[in-house]
């Protein structure tokens, strides 16, 4: 017998495939960029254990100053960033599903344990880390079309730059 989490994952996978056809969008990334609310509510309505899941918005995790509510969120600041730096990251509005402390959306039918690991949130975190000079992999999903890579390339390791500088001396 499947667990509620496995059933939700299967339902998201099934529904997102139908969603591409019914809403004439080309990728799960595009579903998350404008149709996330419709997607989350439709999945929730079809979910047999909907009493365990909730449709939530980015705003649910913000404080009165529109910053991430770290005190009420049981998540950690991404490695390489401070809370102050994270407050400058523009996560944007998003609608997704939360069940038992795990998060799901069209790009991420397999749950993530950390809210900021949803691909739609991870992309601006990657951008911020790279602008800081910290190398990090692009966000990859099982989308039907490869989602856009981070627009800032990975910085070269400092040791390599130092070796290159010496070769021109």
N, C-alpha and C positions, 0 to 999 in steps of 0.2 A: 504494500500500500504506500502511496506517495505522501510525503509530508506536505503541509500547506505551502511551504517555500518552493518545493519542487513543482507543485501545481501552479503557483503563481508564475514561476519561470516559464513553464510550458505554455501557459495562457498568453504571456507577453510575446513569446516567440511566434505563436500562431496568429495572434492579433496584429502584430506589427507587419507580418507578411500581407495580411488582408488590407491593412491600412495603406500600404504602398499603392495598391490597386484602387481602392475605394476613394482615396484622397488625391490620387495622381501625384504622388511625390516619389522621388528617386532613391531616397536613402533614409535610414533610421536617424541619421544626423539631422536631416531636413525635418523629420517628424519632430525632433526635439527643438528645432528652431522655428517655432510658430504654431505647431499643432500639438504641443505637449499636453496642454490641458484637455483637449478632446480625447487624446490617447489615454491619459491616466484615468479619466472618468469612465471611458468605455471599458477599459480593462477592469477597473474596480467593479463596475456594474455586473460584469460577467463572472467575477470571481466568486466561487461558492463559499469561500471563507472570508468574505468581505468584512465581517465583524473584526477580523484580526488585522486588517490593512486599513490604511488611511491615505487619502489623496492629500498631498501637502504641496506647499509653495515655498520657494526660497524665503519669502517673508516670514514664514513660521519660525525660522532659525535666526532672526535678526532681533536686536534689542531696540529700544526706543530711539537710538541714534542711527539706525539702519546699518549697524555693524553686526558681525556674527556674534551671537550671544554665547560666548565661550563658557560662561558660568552654568548655563542650562543645557549646553550641548556637551555630550560626552565624547568629544573628538579632540584630537591634538592638532596643533598648528603643523602644517607640512614641514618636513625636515628642510632646513636651509632658509626658512623664513621666520620672522618674529611676528607676534600678534599685530604690532603696528604696521609692518609691511603687508600682512595679510589683509588688513583693513583697506588698503589701497587697491587690492585686487578686485576688479569689477566682475562679480560672478553673474550678474544679470538675473532676470526673472526666469523661473523654471517651475514647472509643475511635474510632480513625480509621485511615486508610491513609496510608503514606508510601512514596513511590517516587522515587528519585534526587533527594533533597533537596526534594521537593515534597509537599504534603499535600492530602488529599481526604476528603470525608465526604458524607453524604446531602444536606446543604444546598449543598455546594460540589463538584459533579462536575468542574468546571474547576479545575485545580490552583491552589494559591496558593504563592507563593515564600516567604512568611513565615508561620511557624506561627501567629502571633497574628492573621493575617488570616482564618483560618477563622472564619466567622460566630459560632460558639458561643463563641469566645474574644474576638472583636472586641467583642461586646456589653458585657461587663464593662469593657473598656478604654474604650469610649465613655462609659459611666456614670462612670467615674473621671475622665476628661477634663472632662466637663460639671460634675461636682462641684467641679472645680478652676477652673471659669469659662472653660474653653476650648471654643469652639463646634466641633462636629464632626457630620457627617451621620449619620443612623441607618443601621444595617446593613440592606441590602436584598439579597434573594435572589430566585431565580425560583420560589419556593415556590408551591404551589397555593392556599395561604391566606397572606395577608401576615403575615410573622412579627411578633411584638410589637415595637413601637418602644421606644426607651429610655424608661424611666419618668421620667427627669429631662429637662425641655425644654432646648433649647439656650439658653445665656445670651445676653442681648442684648449687642451690641457696646458696649464702654465709651464710645465716642464718641457713640452714640445716647443712652445713659443720661445723659451729661453735657449733651447738648442738651436733653433732656426736663427735667432739673433746672433749667436756666436759664429754661425757658419758664414755670415756676411762680414765679419771683422777682418 
